[in-house]
Amino acid sequence: MLKSLIINFLPWILYFILNGPTQSQIDLSISVAAVASILFEIKSLKKGYLLSWATLFYFVLLCLVVVILRIDLIIKYEWILSNAMLAIIAWISVLIKQPFTIQYAREEVAPEYWQSHLFIKINYILSAVWAVIFTFGIVLNLLHLNIPWFKGPVYEVGTYLPSIFGAWFTGWFPDWYKKRFT
């Protein structure tokens, strides 16, 4: 599941890596992410995956309002909006009882386990952990905008560590949980 989840987060990863302080870096990161949303997620889009469709929608909309219309307010808050979009996807998926990770887990788990309590519980927990990570990202970005000393390495480490933890947790947790509770 970790591999397919990373592939589906690839537009976001490229966006975060390529984005920079200049308008050309911002435009490039958004444009690359929008194209990557189609190229790397075509299978997930065809399958109707929530994360893939929300990602495509978000980056196409961001292209419109930032790259084409140059709405400065959106540019100023793009990091908060990006984390908010991811948090909304994750929280809504949990609230509507369709944790977004379940779509990726089904690619690696035999269909006879899809309705098991264990499989569903693991995916609720994984989706909730990602929702907390994205919500934490909103807080970090608000701190970055409003607290002068929260810049540079402190901010950079603070923004990347939760996602690295999330990737590790996604790979580690399902097996650990199965061993512990079966």
FENWO-V248629 format. One line per field, one symbol per residue. ss: DSSP state (~ for helix, > for strand, _ for the rest). phi: phi as a letter, one per 30 degrees, with the letter a starting at -180 (. if undefined). psi: psi as a letter, one per 30 degrees, with the letter a starting at -180 (. if undefined). A space follows every 50 residues. Layout:
ss: ???
phi: ???
psi: ???
//
This chain:
ss: _~~~~~~~~~~~~~~~~~____~~~~~~~~~~~~~~~~~__~~~~~~__~ ~~~~~~~~~~~~~~~~~~___~~~~~_~~~~~~~~~~~~~~~~~~____~ ~~~~~_____~~~___~~~~~~~~~~~~~~~~~~~~~~~~~~~~~~____ _~~~~~~~~~~~~~~~~~~~~~~~~~~~~~~_
phi: .eddddddceedddeddddadcddddeddddddddddcddcedddddide dddddeedddddeddcdcdhddddddceddddddddddedddddddibed dddddddccdedcdcdeddddedddeddddddeddedddedddedcbedd bieededdddedddeedddddddeddddddcb
psi: eeeeeeeffeeeeeeeefkafleeeeeeeeeeeeeefeefgeeeeefgke eeeeeeeeeeeeeefeeefhjeeeeegeeeeeeeeeeeeeeeeeeghikf feeeefffkkffffgkeeeeeeeeeeeeeeeeeeeeeeeeeeeeffjefi lbeeeeeeeeeeeeeeeeeeeeeeeeeeeeg.
//
